[in-house]
Amino acid sequence: MATKYKRILLKLSGESLMGGQGYGIDPERLASYARQIKEIADRGVSIGIVIGGGNIFRGLSGASKGFDRVKGDQMGMLATVINSLALESALKDAGQPAQVFTAIPMTPIGEQYSPDRALRALEEGKIAIMSCGTGNPFFTTDTGSALRAIEIGADVMLKGTRVDGIYTADPEKDPSATRFDDITYDEVIDRGLKVMDLTATALCKENNMPVYVFNMDIEGNLAGMIEGKPLGTLVHA
């Protein structure tokens, strides 16, 4: 079946990597993600990936517990590197070439990120896994994802989460919450919906980068998104 998108930026949540565990990386969830990603790569889709680090350490929550915010965010960046290396390994085990890039110098763990280097990897058929967020404190991995999506010329930013889109409230806490099929950036901001942070939302709006929020934890959903199936919520201008 034809694919709707030729190049994507896939944002994965660190928390989703925990699977049924309360912390760390669930090998079964990691293998599931690798299978889904390889499936669409085999269909010719060019893929950049950004992973959060919340399954290991979240800088903002660390700051609330007494960590210096800058140091806390740097610890969070290192958590994203751990997740990125795990995904790179899982992809290679599945037979899919991949390469980790780091926003701060971290040789030999990964090559320092630049748009040209990431694009070169994509042109070689590799998955470009871009870690450390933006490389700066006070910016989330959502903002890093938005920035990387724009830099690599992605057609869309796919935000893989544990829920099947954007709701009027948290569906895990409010059973009366209803899902949006699509919503504008302005409405996301006006309603105070916690889809991404304001910086990431504004960056996507200013650069007309569509964002699709969907449930990555159901196998087959990523392929369905690539085919244009309405499996989540589209955020657009």
C-alpha positions as CSV (number, residue, x, y, z in Angstrom):
1,M,0.0,0.0,0.0
2,A,1.2,3.5,-0.8
3,T,2.6,5.7,2.0
4,K,1.3,9.2,2.7
5,Y,4.6,10.4,4.1
6,K,8.1,10.0,2.7
7,R,10.0,11.4,5.6
8,I,8.9,11.6,9.3
9,L,10.2,12.6,12.7
10,L,9.0,10.1,15.2
11,K,8.9,11.3,18.8
12,L,8.8,8.5,21.3
13,S,8.1,8.9,25.0
14,G,10.6,7.6,27.5
15,E,7.7,6.5,29.8
16,S,6.3,4.2,27.0
17,L,9.6,2.3,27.0
18,M,8.9,1.2,30.5
19,G,6.1,-1.1,29.2
20,G,4.6,-2.8,32.3
21,Q,7.6,-2.0,34.4
22,G,7.8,1.0,36.7
23,Y,11.2,2.1,35.6
24,G,13.8,1.6,32.9
25,I,13.4,-0.2,29.5
26,D,11.1,-3.1,28.8
27,P,12.8,-5.4,26.3
28,E,9.5,-6.5,24.8
29,R,8.3,-2.9,24.3
30,L,11.7,-2.0,22.8
31,A,11.5,-4.9,20.4
32,S,8.0,-4.0,19.4
33,Y,9.1,-0.4,18.5
34,A,12.0,-1.7,16.5
35,R,9.7,-4.1,14.5
36,Q,7.3,-1.3,13.7
37,I,10.0,1.2,12.7
38,K,11.7,-1.4,10.5
39,E,8.4,-2.2,8.8
40,I,7.9,1.3,7.6
41,A,11.6,1.8,6.8
42,D,11.3,-1.3,4.5
43,R,8.5,0.6,2.7
44,G,10.9,3.4,1.8
45,V,10.0,5.9,4.6
46,S,12.9,8.0,5.8
47,I,12.9,8.2,9.6
48,G,14.4,10.5,12.2
49,I,13.7,9.7,15.8
50,V,13.8,11.6,19.1
51,I,13.2,9.7,22.4
52,G,12.4,11.2,25.8
53,G,14.2,10.1,29.0
54,G,11.3,10.1,31.5
55,N,11.6,6.4,32.1
56,I,15.1,7.1,33.7
57,F,15.2,10.7,34.8
58,R,13.2,13.8,34.1
59,G,15.1,17.1,34.7
60,L,12.1,19.2,35.8
61,S,10.9,16.7,38.4
62,G,14.5,16.4,39.6
63,A,14.6,20.1,40.0
64,S,11.5,20.0,42.2
65,K,13.3,17.5,44.5
66,G,16.3,19.7,45.0
67,F,18.5,19.1,41.9
68,D,20.0,22.2,40.2
69,R,17.8,22.7,37.2
70,V,20.7,22.9,34.7
71,K,22.3,19.7,36.1
72,G,18.9,18.0,36.2
73,D,18.3,18.8,32.6
74,Q,21.8,17.5,31.7
75,M,21.0,14.3,33.6
76,G,17.8,14.1,31.5
77,M,19.8,14.5,28.3
78,L,22.0,11.5,29.3
79,A,18.8,9.5,29.9
80,T,17.8,10.1,26.3
81,V,21.2,8.9,25.2
82,I,20.7,5.6,27.1
83,N,17.2,5.1,25.4
84,S,18.6,6.0,22.0
85,L,21.5,3.5,22.3
86,A,19.0,0.8,23.4
87,L,16.8,1.6,20.3
88,E,19.8,1.6,18.0
89,S,20.8,-1.8,19.3
90,A,17.2,-3.2,18.9
91,L,17.0,-1.9,15.4
92,K,20.3,-3.4,14.4
93,D,19.2,-6.7,15.9
94,A,16.1,-6.5,13.7
95,G,18.4,-5.9,10.6
96,Q,17.7,-2.2,10.3
97,P,20.8,0.2,10.1
98,A,20.6,3.1,12.6
99,Q,22.9,5.7,13.9
100,V,22.8,7.7,17.2
101,F,23.6,11.4,17.1
102,T,24.1,13.5,20.3
103,A,23.4,17.2,20.5
104,I,26.5,17.6,22.7
105,P,29.9,16.1,22.0
106,M,29.9,12.5,23.3
107,T,32.4,10.5,21.1
108,P,32.5,7.5,20.8
109,I,29.0,7.0,22.1
110,G,27.5,8.9,19.2
111,E,28.3,11.3,16.4
112,Q,27.7,14.9,17.2
113,Y,24.5,16.1,15.7
114,S,24.3,18.4,12.7
115,P,21.5,18.6,10.2
116,D,23.9,17.7,7.4
117,R,25.1,14.6,9.2
118,A,21.6,13.4,10.0
119,L,20.5,14.0,6.4
120,R,23.5,12.0,5.2
121,A,22.5,9.1,7.4
122,L,18.9,9.2,6.1
123,E,20.1,9.2,2.5
124,E,22.2,6.1,3.3
125,G,19.0,4.3,4.5
126,K,19.8,4.6,8.2
127,I,17.4,5.6,11.0
128,A,18.8,8.8,12.5
129,I,18.2,8.7,16.3
130,M,18.8,12.2,17.6
131,S,19.5,12.4,21.4
132,C,20.1,15.0,24.1
133,G,17.1,17.1,23.0
134,T,18.3,20.5,21.8
135,G,21.5,20.1,23.9
136,N,20.4,23.0,26.1
137,P,18.8,23.1,29.5
138,F,15.2,24.5,29.9
139,F,14.1,22.9,26.6
140,T,12.1,19.7,26.5
141,T,12.6,16.8,24.1
142,D,9.3,17.9,22.5
143,T,11.0,21.1,21.5
144,G,14.0,19.1,20.4
145,S,11.6,17.0,18.3
146,A,10.0,20.0,16.7
147,L,13.4,21.5,15.9
148,R,14.8,18.3,14.4
149,A,11.6,17.7,12.3
150,I,12.1,21.1,10.7
151,E,15.8,20.7,10.2
152,I,15.6,17.3,8.4
153,G,12.6,18.5,6.3
154,A,10.1,16.0,7.7
155,D,6.6,15.8,6.2
156,V,5.1,15.3,9.6
157,M,6.0,14.9,13.3
158,L,4.5,11.7,14.6
159,K,4.2,11.8,18.4
160,G,3.9,8.2,19.7
161,T,2.3,8.1,23.1
162,R,0.3,5.7,25.3
163,V,-3.1,7.1,24.2
164,D,-4.8,7.3,20.8
165,G,-4.7,11.1,20.4
166,I,-5.5,14.4,22.1
167,Y,-8.5,14.6,24.5
168,T,-10.4,17.4,26.2
169,A,-8.8,16.1,29.4
170,D,-6.5,13.2,30.5
171,P,-8.4,10.1,29.4
172,E,-6.5,8.0,32.0
173,K,-8.0,10.2,34.8
174,D,-11.3,11.5,33.3
175,P,-13.5,8.8,31.7
176,S,-15.7,11.6,30.2
177,A,-12.9,13.0,28.1
178,T,-13.5,13.1,24.4
179,R,-11.0,12.8,21.6
180,F,-10.3,15.4,18.9
181,D,-9.9,14.1,15.3
182,D,-8.0,17.3,14.5
183,I,-7.2,20.5,16.2
184,T,-5.3,23.7,15.5
185,Y,-2.2,24.9,17.2
186,D,-4.0,27.9,18.5
187,E,-6.8,25.8,20.0
188,V,-4.2,23.6,21.7
189,I,-2.7,26.7,23.3
190,D,-6.1,28.4,24.1
191,R,-7.4,25.2,25.8
192,G,-4.2,24.6,27.7
193,L,-3.9,21.1,26.4
194,K,-0.7,19.4,27.4
195,V,0.2,18.0,24.0
196,M,3.6,19.5,23.9
197,D,5.2,22.5,25.7
198,L,4.4,26.0,24.4
199,T,7.8,26.4,22.8
200,A,7.4,23.2,20.7
201,T,3.9,24.1,19.7
202,A,4.9,27.6,18.7
203,L,7.9,26.2,16.7
204,C,5.6,23.8,14.8
205,K,3.0,26.5,14.1
206,E,5.6,29.0,12.8
207,N,7.1,26.4,10.5
208,N,3.8,24.8,9.5
209,M,4.9,21.4,10.8
210,P,1.9,19.1,11.3
211,V,1.9,16.9,14.4
212,Y,0.0,13.7,14.6
213,V,-0.5,12.2,18.1
214,F,-1.2,8.5,18.2
215,N,-0.9,5.3,20.3
216,M,2.5,3.8,19.4
217,D,2.0,0.9,21.9
218,I,-0.4,-0.9,19.5
219,E,1.5,-2.8,16.9
220,G,0.4,-1.8,13.4
221,N,-0.5,1.7,14.3
222,L,2.7,3.3,13.0
223,A,2.3,1.6,9.6
224,G,-1.4,2.8,9.6
225,M,-0.3,6.3,10.3
226,I,2.1,6.2,7.4
227,E,-0.7,5.0,5.2
228,G,-2.8,8.0,6.3
229,K,-5.3,6.1,8.4
230,P,-7.1,8.3,11.0
231,L,-5.6,6.6,14.1
232,G,-4.9,9.7,16.1
233,T,-5.3,13.5,16.3
234,L,-3.8,15.9,13.8
235,V,-2.5,19.2,15.0
236,H,-2.4,21.8,12.2
237,A,-2.5,25.5,11.4
